[in-house]
Amino acid sequence: MIVIKCPDLYSLNHVTKIALKPPLYMNEGKEIRVSIGEQANTSNEWVAVMDATSRLLTIRGPAASCRSTGKYRLHVQASEDMSLYNRTIDINVISEIKKVNISLSQDVTHNSTDYKIGCSTTSGCEQSFVDFFAEINQEEQFLRGVNFSCQITYDDFAGYRVECNGTIPDFLLAQFERITCKPRSKLLDHLNETEKRKLENDFPLVHCNITTHCGFKCKEAGDYYAVDTNRCDIFHRCYERQVYTSYCSPGTFFDPGDCACKHTTDLPWCRSDGGLNPENEITMKTCRTQ
């Protein structure tokens, strides 16, 4: 049902006909003419009813869907040859994005210890997406080194649904303290940060501390840096045997020889996906910035 207030109709008591012409994809664009107070006699058509006392025009018919959005032509006539009201109106179906759902489970088939991660959300008539973030040392960054596949489905009444799934190697997951899934849509533009945060969802993971080193162990005391034993874009600072883990910027890998993140093409021991080439001793090297 759609309700339109018409304060500028000056002769409501004399209205005899109302016509509403939907967009071409609704009722094949057929103009619907009704008398004042006439009720719908079929669920497949839209019927307009004018309440002269409250000055409200009510349009009854099929349940509104995403396809109901569009421009409609509205005519109000006192007689066949006298038009009181004739204009185009916009009708929009309001969409809102729902809180995302996140899942994390371990895949132990085929001698694998990788983890499966999934994230999904619905967003009404406006298409949306989801993004994954990882938190290292309380710093949030895009989740890299993981391939995700996403499926988007659409229904006129339920709207859009996006569902993304991927696999995270166990050694990579061990570096993270938290994984967060966030919606991405223009529907979020008018929301403040607190409102956006309510739509996100995260999965808390083990926190790095002096007894749990998140997959990397400092072999000696002191203050030094080392590349991760599995990933070229992750490096660790060891300070008195406590681990502080960080990412290199996208497109760079950590070089323990120079103690800096360098362009990927300068480090032949790293694969393009960030993994280490076999049979190299780069993980044995450490460095100090001073």
Secondary structure, DSSP 8 states (H G I E B T S, - for coil): -EEEE-TT-S-GGG--EEEEE--TTSGGG--EEEETT---S-TTS-EEEEETTTTEEEEE-S---GGG-EEEEEEEEEETTEEEEEEEEEE---------EEEEEE--GGG---EEEEEEEE-BTS--EEEEEEEETTEEEE--S--EEEEEEEETTTEEEEEEEEEE-HHHHTT-SEEEEEEE-GGGTTS-HHHHHHH-EEEE-----SS--TT----SSSEEEEE-SSBTTEEEEEETTEEEEEE--TTEEEETTTTEEEEGGG-TTB-TTSBB-SS--GGG-EE---
